[in-house]
């Protein structure tokens, strides 16, 4: 996943974490405003891009190791530290 440059130029940064092989659920996207100005993100606008790569089968998938964010619901999932 990568942030869009239009928003980056306004100071909005998207924290990018790869979705690992075998992960299931709804993604929680994290944004921060690195500028001193107020910024707005409107519903329906593209703010990140997902990039998919096909690779070799992994030795241990996120599902196999029972990752703590597996099967997130459709609401915001808080950090599980």
FIKOL-19847 format. One record per atom (N, C-alpha, C): x, y, z; atom name; residue number from 1. Coordinates in nm, 4 decimals. Layout:
+----------+----------+----------+------+-----+
:     east :    north :       up : atom :   n :
+----------+----------+----------+------+-----+
:        X :        Y :        Z :   CA : NUM :
...
+----------+----------+----------+------+-----+
// end
This chain:
+----------+----------+----------+------+-----+
:     east :    north :       up : atom :   n :
+----------+----------+----------+------+-----+
:   0.0852 :  -0.1154 :   0.0000 :    N :   1 :
:   0.0000 :   0.0000 :   0.0000 :   CA :   1 :
:   0.0903 :   0.1223 :   0.0000 :    C :   1 :
:   0.0558 :   0.2209 :  -0.0763 :    N :   2 :
:   0.1336 :   0.3445 :  -0.0761 :   CA :   2 :
:   0.0399 :   0.4642 :  -0.0821 :    C :   2 :
:   0.0816 :   0.5718 :  -0.0159 :    N :   3 :
:   0.0010 :   0.6935 :  -0.0118 :   CA :   3 :
:   0.0042 :   0.7658 :  -0.1448 :    C :   3 :
:  -0.0963 :   0.8471 :  -0.1687 :    N :   4 :
:  -0.1052 :   0.9237 :  -0.2926 :   CA :   4 :
:  -0.0304 :   1.0559 :  -0.2755 :    C :   4 :
:   0.0431 :   1.0977 :  -0.3775 :    N :   5 :
:   0.1282 :   1.2157 :  -0.3674 :   CA :   5 :
:   0.0502 :   1.3453 :  -0.3452 :    C :   5 :
:  -0.0717 :   1.3543 :  -0.3969 :    N :   6 :
:  -0.1509 :   1.4761 :  -0.3771 :   CA :   6 :
:  -0.1718 :   1.5018 :  -0.2286 :    C :   6 :
:  -0.2048 :   1.3982 :  -0.1535 :    N :   7 :
:  -0.2245 :   1.4142 :  -0.0102 :   CA :   7 :
:  -0.0914 :   1.4347 :   0.0620 :    C :   7 :
:   0.0132 :   1.3691 :   0.0177 :    N :   8 :
:   0.1444 :   1.3865 :   0.0793 :   CA :   8 :
:   0.1910 :   1.5317 :   0.0661 :    C :   8 :
:   0.1617 :   1.5946 :  -0.0448 :    N :   9 :
:   0.1999 :   1.7350 :  -0.0653 :   CA :   9 :
:   0.1255 :   1.8287 :   0.0288 :    C :   9 :
:   0.0083 :   1.7844 :   0.0780 :    N :  10 :
:  -0.0686 :   1.8622 :   0.1762 :   CA :  10 :
:  -0.0247 :   1.8314 :   0.3183 :    C :  10 :
:   0.0591 :   1.7299 :   0.3350 :    N :  11 :
:   0.1070 :   1.6929 :   0.4675 :   CA :  11 :
:   0.0400 :   1.5706 :   0.5269 :    C :  11 :
:  -0.0495 :   1.5067 :   0.4518 :    N :  12 :
:  -0.1172 :   1.3880 :   0.5020 :   CA :  12 :
:  -0.0353 :   1.2651 :   0.4647 :    C :  12 :
:   0.0075 :   1.1939 :   0.5655 :    N :  13 :
:   0.0919 :   1.0760 :   0.5467 :   CA :  13 :
:   0.0119 :   0.9512 :   0.5816 :    C :  13 :
:   0.0172 :   0.8501 :   0.4948 :    N :  14 :
:  -0.0477 :   0.7217 :   0.5206 :   CA :  14 :
:   0.0582 :   0.6252 :   0.5732 :    C :  14 :
:   0.0326 :   0.5683 :   0.6909 :    N :  15 :
:   0.1228 :   0.4669 :   0.7443 :   CA :  15 :
:   0.0992 :   0.3386 :   0.6658 :    C :  15 :
:   0.2035 :   0.2886 :   0.6050 :    N :  16 :
:   0.1870 :   0.1721 :   0.5180 :   CA :  16 :
:   0.2451 :   0.0472 :   0.5837 :    C :  16 :
:   0.1592 :  -0.0501 :   0.5996 :    N :  17 :
:   0.1964 :  -0.1803 :   0.6540 :   CA :  17 :
:   0.1490 :  -0.2846 :   0.5548 :    C :  17 :
:   0.2346 :  -0.3756 :   0.5146 :    N :  18 :
:   0.1901 :  -0.4751 :   0.4170 :   CA :  18 :
:   0.0841 :  -0.5681 :   0.4759 :    C :  18 :
:  -0.0136 :  -0.6052 :   0.3951 :    N :  19 :
:  -0.1096 :  -0.7086 :   0.4325 :   CA :  19 :
:  -0.0410 :  -0.8416 :   0.4015 :    C :  19 :
:  -0.0168 :  -0.9201 :   0.5034 :    N :  20 :
:   0.0618 :  -1.0425 :   0.4868 :   CA :  20 :
:  -0.0199 :  -1.1548 :   0.4240 :    C :  20 :
:   0.0494 :  -1.2501 :   0.3649 :    N :  21 :
:  -0.0147 :  -1.3669 :   0.3038 :   CA :  21 :
:  -0.0978 :  -1.4405 :   0.4084 :    C :  21 :
:  -0.2225 :  -1.4710 :   0.3741 :    N :  22 :
:  -0.3098 :  -1.5437 :   0.4646 :   CA :  22 :
:  -0.3909 :  -1.4559 :   0.5578 :    C :  22 :
:  -0.3719 :  -1.3235 :   0.5517 :    N :  23 :
:  -0.4458 :  -1.2326 :   0.6394 :   CA :  23 :
:  -0.5879 :  -1.2170 :   0.5867 :    C :  23 :
:  -0.6860 :  -1.2162 :   0.6773 :    N :  24 :
:  -0.8262 :  -1.1955 :   0.6433 :   CA :  24 :
:  -0.8825 :  -1.0855 :   0.7316 :    C :  24 :
:  -0.9697 :  -1.0013 :   0.6772 :    N :  25 :
:  -1.0343 :  -0.8990 :   0.7581 :   CA :  25 :
:  -1.0479 :  -0.7683 :   0.6837 :    C :  25 :
:  -1.0869 :  -0.6648 :   0.7557 :    N :  26 :
:  -1.0993 :  -0.5298 :   0.7018 :   CA :  26 :
:  -0.9763 :  -0.4499 :   0.7419 :    C :  26 :
:  -0.9142 :  -0.3839 :   0.6457 :    N :  27 :
:  -0.7948 :  -0.3045 :   0.6740 :   CA :  27 :
:  -0.8289 :  -0.1807 :   0.7556 :    C :  27 :
:  -0.7459 :  -0.1487 :   0.8527 :    N :  28 :
:  -0.7547 :  -0.0232 :   0.9259 :   CA :  28 :
:  -0.6426 :   0.0649 :   0.8736 :    C :  28 :
:  -0.6772 :   0.1773 :   0.8140 :    N :  29 :
:  -0.5778 :   0.2679 :   0.7578 :   CA :  29 :
:  -0.5445 :   0.3761 :   0.8593 :    C :  29 :
:  -0.4176 :   0.4103 :   0.8683 :    N :  30 :
:  -0.3723 :   0.5127 :   0.9629 :   CA :  30 :
:  -0.3170 :   0.6310 :   0.8852 :    C :  30 :
:  -0.3635 :   0.7511 :   0.9212 :    N :  31 :
:  -0.3173 :   0.8730 :   0.8572 :   CA :  31 :
:  -0.2694 :   0.9706 :   0.9632 :    C :  31 :
:  -0.1717 :   1.0523 :   0.9283 :    N :  32 :
:  -0.1276 :   1.1583 :   1.0184 :   CA :  32 :
:  -0.1081 :   1.2857 :   0.9366 :    C :  32 :
:  -0.1288 :   1.3982 :   1.0031 :    N :  33 :
:  -0.1115 :   1.5278 :   0.9389 :   CA :  33 :
:   0.0220 :   1.5845 :   0.9863 :    C :  33 :
:   0.1189 :   1.5890 :   0.8986 :    N :  34 :
:   0.2518 :   1.6370 :   0.9356 :   CA :  34 :
:   0.2685 :   1.7876 :   0.9128 :    C :  34 :
:   0.1632 :   1.8551 :   0.8706 :    N :  35 :
:   0.1713 :   1.9993 :   0.8490 :   CA :  35 :
:   0.1027 :   2.0730 :   0.9638 :    C :  35 :
:   0.1224 :   2.2022 :   0.9703 :    N :  36 :
:   0.0571 :   2.2838 :   1.0726 :   CA :  36 :
:  -0.0829 :   2.3252 :   1.0290 :    C :  36 :
:  -0.1163 :   2.3035 :   0.9027 :    N :  37 :
:  -0.2464 :   2.3436 :   0.8484 :   CA :  37 :
:  -0.3510 :   2.2348 :   0.8706 :    C :  37 :
:  -0.4763 :   2.2753 :   0.8760 :    N :  38 :
:  -0.5859 :   2.1792 :   0.8803 :   CA :  38 :
:  -0.5984 :   2.1158 :   0.7422 :    C :  38 :
:  -0.6186 :   1.9866 :   0.7386 :    N :  39 :
:  -0.6343 :   1.9143 :   0.6123 :   CA :  39 :
:  -0.7615 :   1.8319 :   0.6187 :    C :  39 :
:  -0.8248 :   1.8123 :   0.5059 :    N :  40 :
:  -0.9467 :   1.7333 :   0.4988 :   CA :  40 :
:  -0.9308 :   1.6224 :   0.3968 :    C :  40 :
:  -0.9867 :   1.5078 :   0.4300 :    N :  41 :
:  -0.9947 :   1.3952 :   0.3378 :   CA :  41 :
:  -1.1434 :   1.3670 :   0.3213 :    C :  41 :
:  -1.1896 :   1.3651 :   0.1987 :    N :  42 :
:  -1.3317 :   1.3480 :   0.1719 :   CA :  42 :
:  -1.3644 :   1.2037 :   0.1356 :    C :  42 :
:  -1.4817 :   1.1592 :   0.1762 :    N :  43 :
:  -1.5282 :   1.0241 :   0.1446 :   CA :  43 :
:  -1.5320 :   1.0049 :  -0.0063 :    C :  43 :
:  -1.4930 :   0.8876 :  -0.0491 :    N :  44 :
:  -1.4978 :   0.8552 :  -0.1912 :   CA :  44 :
:  -1.3738 :   0.8931 :  -0.2692 :    C :  44 :
:  -1.2784 :   0.9618 :  -0.2066 :    N :  45 :
:  -1.1544 :   0.9972 :  -0.2756 :   CA :  45 :
:  -1.0495 :   0.8891 :  -0.2511 :    C :  45 :
:  -0.9677 :   0.8645 :  -0.3495 :    N :  46 :
:  -0.8599 :   0.7680 :  -0.3335 :   CA :  46 :
:  -0.7463 :   0.8278 :  -0.2518 :    C :  46 :
:  -0.7115 :   0.7653 :  -0.1420 :    N :  47 :
:  -0.6049 :   0.8182 :  -0.0567 :   CA :  47 :
:  -0.4829 :   0.7268 :  -0.0500 :    C :  47 :
:  -0.5008 :   0.5991 :  -0.0836 :    N :  48 :
:  -0.3888 :   0.5051 :  -0.0895 :   CA :  48 :
:  -0.4074 :   0.4143 :  -0.2105 :    C :  48 :
:  -0.3001 :   0.3492 :  -0.2494 :    N :  49 :
:  -0.3062 :   0.2502 :  -0.3569 :   CA :  49 :
:  -0.2585 :   0.1174 :  -0.3029 :    C :  49 :
:  -0.3318 :   0.0118 :  -0.3333 :    N :  50 :
:  -0.2900 :  -0.1232 :  -0.2959 :   CA :  50 :
:  -0.2134 :  -0.1818 :  -0.4140 :    C :  50 :
:  -0.1001 :  -0.2390 :  -0.3858 :    N :  51 :
:  -0.0186 :  -0.3018 :  -0.4892 :   CA :  51 :
:  -0.0047 :  -0.4486 :  -0.4522 :    C :  51 :
:  -0.0407 :  -0.5374 :  -0.5434 :    N :  52 :
:  -0.0352 :  -0.6805 :  -0.5174 :   CA :  52 :
:   0.0790 :  -0.7431 :  -0.5962 :    C :  52 :
:   0.1538 :  -0.8270 :  -0.5286 :    N :  53 :
:   0.2638 :  -0.8995 :  -0.5907 :   CA :  53 :
:   0.2368 :  -1.0483 :  -0.5788 :    C :  53 :
:   0.2700 :  -1.1219 :  -0.6800 :    N :  54 :
:   0.2603 :  -1.2670 :  -0.6720 :   CA :  54 :
:   0.4003 :  -1.3191 :  -0.6434 :    C :  54 :
:   0.4109 :  -1.3955 :  -0.5387 :    N :  55 :
:   0.5412 :  -1.4487 :  -0.5008 :   CA :  55 :
:   0.5337 :  -1.5969 :  -0.4741 :    C :  55 :
:   0.6375 :  -1.6474 :  -0.4160 :    N :  56 :
:   0.6406 :  -1.7889 :  -0.3808 :   CA :  56 :
:   0.5555 :  -1.8118 :  -0.2559 :    C :  56 :
:   0.5125 :  -1.9333 :  -0.2371 :    N :  57 :
:   0.4351 :  -1.9684 :  -0.1187 :   CA :  57 :
:   0.5218 :  -1.9463 :   0.0044 :    C :  57 :
:   0.4650 :  -1.8781 :   0.1049 :    N :  58 :
:   0.5440 :  -1.8496 :   0.2247 :   CA :  58 :
:   0.5464 :  -1.9719 :   0.3176 :    C :  58 :
:   0.6512 :  -1.9811 :   0.3963 :    N :  59 :
:   0.6672 :  -2.0947 :   0.4879 :   CA :  59 :
:   0.5635 :  -2.0898 :   0.5998 :    C :  59 :
:   0.5368 :  -1.9722 :   0.6538 :    N :  60 :
:   0.4384 :  -1.9564 :   0.7607 :   CA :  60 :
:   0.3528 :  -1.8348 :   0.7296 :    C :  60 :
:   0.2240 :  -1.8565 :   0.7079 :    N :  61 :
:   0.1341 :  -1.7464 :   0.6744 :   CA :  61 :
:   0.0827 :  -1.6803 :   0.8011 :    C :  61 :
:   0.0227 :  -1.5636 :   0.7844 :    N :  62 :
:  -0.0366 :  -1.4904 :   0.8964 :   CA :  62 :
:  -0.1466 :  -1.5740 :   0.9596 :    C :  62 :
:  -0.2235 :  -1.6432 :   0.8776 :    N :  63 :
:  -0.3302 :  -1.7295 :   0.9274 :   CA :  63 :
:  -0.2724 :  -1.8451 :   1.0080 :    C :  63 :
:  -0.1655 :  -1.9061 :   0.9596 :    N :  64 :
:  -0.1060 :  -2.0218 :   1.0284 :   CA :  64 :
:  -0.0503 :  -1.9851 :   1.1653 :    C :  64 :
:   0.0012 :  -1.8635 :   1.1788 :    N :  65 :
:   0.0563 :  -1.8245 :   1.3083 :   CA :  65 :
:  -0.0440 :  -1.7486 :   1.3945 :    C :  65 :
:  -0.1719 :  -1.7501 :   1.3522 :    N :  66 :
:  -0.2816 :  -1.6876 :   1.4281 :   CA :  66 :
:  -0.2493 :  -1.5432 :   1.4645 :    C :  66 :
:  -0.2198 :  -1.4624 :   1.3643 :    N :  67 :
:  -0.1874 :  -1.3216 :   1.3860 :   CA :  67 :
:  -0.2957 :  -1.2500 :   1.4643 :    C :  67 :
:  -0.2559 :  -1.1538 :   1.5468 :    N :  68 :
:  -0.3500 :  -1.0881 :   1.6378 :   CA :  68 :
:  -0.4518 :  -0.9980 :   1.5683 :    C :  68 :
:  -0.4313 :  -0.9640 :   1.4427 :    N :  69 :
:  -0.5281 :  -0.8815 :   1.3708 :   CA :  69 :
:  -0.6065 :  -0.9625 :   1.2674 :    C :  69 :
:  -0.6008 :  -1.0923 :   1.2760 :    N :  70 :
:  -0.6727 :  -1.1792 :   1.1829 :   CA :  70 :
:  -0.8235 :  -1.1617 :   1.2026 :    C :  70 :
:  -0.8975 :  -1.1541 :   1.0937 :    N :  71 :
:  -1.0443 :  -1.1442 :   1.0916 :   CA :  71 :
:  -1.0957 :  -1.0201 :   1.1643 :    C :  71 :
:  -1.0339 :  -0.9052 :   1.1390 :    N :  72 :
:  -1.0839 :  -0.7791 :   1.1955 :   CA :  72 :
:  -1.2249 :  -0.7541 :   1.1461 :    C :  72 :
:  -1.3056 :  -0.6930 :   1.2307 :    N :  73 :
:  -1.4421 :  -0.6587 :   1.1908 :   CA :  73 :
:  -1.4394 :  -0.5314 :   1.1061 :    C :  73 :
:  -1.5544 :  -0.4836 :   1.0664 :    N :  74 :
:  -1.5641 :  -0.3677 :   0.9788 :   CA :  74 :
:  -1.5518 :  -0.2355 :   1.0540 :    C :  74 :
:  -1.5243 :  -0.2370 :   1.1831 :    N :  75 :
:  -1.5030 :  -0.1122 :   1.2562 :   CA :  75 :
:  -1.3537 :  -0.0957 :   1.2869 :    C :  75 :
:  -1.3169 :   0.0199 :   1.3384 :    N :  76 :
:  -1.1764 :   0.0473 :   1.3681 :   CA :  76 :
:  -1.1255 :  -0.0528 :   1.4717 :    C :  76 :
:  -1.0104 :  -0.1109 :   1.4437 :    N :  77 :
:  -0.9476 :  -0.2044 :   1.5358 :   CA :  77 :
:  -0.8320 :  -0.1333 :   1.6041 :    C :  77 :
:  -0.8405 :  -0.1194 :   1.7342 :    N :  78 :
:  -0.7348 :  -0.0516 :   1.8103 :   CA :  78 :
:  -0.6108 :  -0.1399 :   1.8182 :    C :  78 :
:  -0.4938 :  -0.0798 :   1.8447 :    N :  79 :
:  -0.3709 :  -0.1581 :   1.8518 :   CA :  79 :
:  -0.3749 :  -0.2596 :   1.9643 :    C :  79 :
:  -0.3160 :  -0.3751 :   1.9376 :    N :  80 :
:  -0.3075 :  -0.4839 :   2.0359 :   CA :  80 :
:  -0.1611 :  -0.5032 :   2.0694 :    C :  80 :
:  -0.1125 :  -0.4255 :   2.1628 :    N :  81 :
:   0.0301 :  -0.4270 :   2.1973 :   CA :  81 :
:   0.0556 :  -0.5320 :   2.3029 :    C :  81 :
+----------+----------+----------+------+-----+
// end
